[in-house]
Amino acid sequence: MRVALCQITSSSDPSANLDLVRSETARAAAGGARVVVFPEAAMCRFGVPLGSVAEPLDGPWASAVRDIADEHGVVVVAGMFTPAPDGRVANTLLVTGGGRHVGYDKIHLFDAFGFTESSTVAPGSAPVAVEVDGLTFGLATCYDVRFPELFRALADRGATAVLVCASWGSGPGKREQWELLVRARALDCTSWVLACGQADPEVDHGGAPTGIGYSTVASPLGEVVGQLAGEPGMLLTEVDAESVTRARNALPVLANRRL
């Protein structure tokens, strides 16, 4: 199955970001993609109050993304913010198109490197995986990539691939950590890991994590098979389920677990 990773730079304007989703989805569909992936915070970048832009999954922004997906016959995955019961927001990955319309709320919040996501964002509580044309995709968001147990849990739910949507914070060594973690998580769960990040905005938004680029595709054995640089772009890749079977036969780390 062909998957497109759309590395964009979100602004603070959800309407303008929706236009980006619309144009990039059309371009991805023209390139043969069945699943079109956008980064975390595709709806609105970090560094601004998120409560005023958060909408439920049946609100206008998510509904418009569903219409875009259905227009092009694809499944779109995009980061947005939804209201949380305690007055904060949830950092949600929307998966929509072809009768699907579900969300994954980020479990692990980025309270690290001087940023406190939990001050405004409520954590999710459950892993989510979705099926598209017989392939199961697990979902993860940014800081989640530092937690191998989530990726193993998604593999246990049948994930052939895990989609990681991120708005990675910049800083010394952060690109190297990103690349290492994406490859390591692929090896941990012997699944494809398709990691789509925000492009590098080349602007400091008050220290908020607004992206470094370097969207990366890692094979089930941790090989980098595709990567972008820092600027906006699109990466088309093929997800091969048979390679997962071969990897798990050769390296049965899931079957050999003792804990």
Steps between C-alpha positions, in 0.01 A plus 500: 500500500628845414512752784582870473670692779419870456759709681343842538547811713179575686409856587276619782206526255295177478332619178832554324623165628187334364590643159841333535334169583275541197779573251743240635233229510418567135869474413545180701195338344630589154820319597308183581486527878225314683587644842606865535675597824546848643695599811394559855345847539400516134190689610698767686865530600621498857594826669150651505200441732343175384168514684357753259571285193405157640194338342332160544543231238157588361592869478559697181878449470498122533186475287671699225799264512261206465346662192848551351589136563177375348536727198833337416419145613772492765539475876645813660684507832556846648580650838239725659379609842172398658339623823576297813249464787727675753530822301827411331519365145592157366779468246308288251592316183198500270463201267228558244373392160309210350264466795771538764495797735686430821758665719801396705581721799873526570586292805848626588513877544815699430604613846869510414777728374339796674155460339191399702235371262287368787428854619256543211457147360327203666650154434327223313467157656480234230693390190314523170545304179296525179462273199531618142455246220608210719806672652498615861661832588587592857500863605754694706576866556842661540619436861331157479799390288712489818282224648561157341221333696240694299643372172501142625140543613408619152678200345295278732192665352614391155683811381700448182608864522497773761432856388685752716382858458730756660582863559849430631677752718830633373825512694843339531486133408125499441520400133733213588261386773205514259673285241625253760162466668308444176738219401505350848121487525484319165737237639312479830176400330634370165251722323532782253529838670389795288587819684363827364624822657435868469751668270756731660329842516838671544327726753506474878145507632592557862675168539192301398563169317413599145699250297838412354389309189677172418188288458632145490387155392664204674458137394409222747873438543580864568637596160431856384329459164392861454558839660438868434718793600388798705285686249139419405458203270326170435636149542322214321577151624370146461397297804564131436324264741708201390818672619350514849440126494856438385642732766301336778611155389865606489489717815218371724538760774124514553470124538812481720385757756515388863360818658 
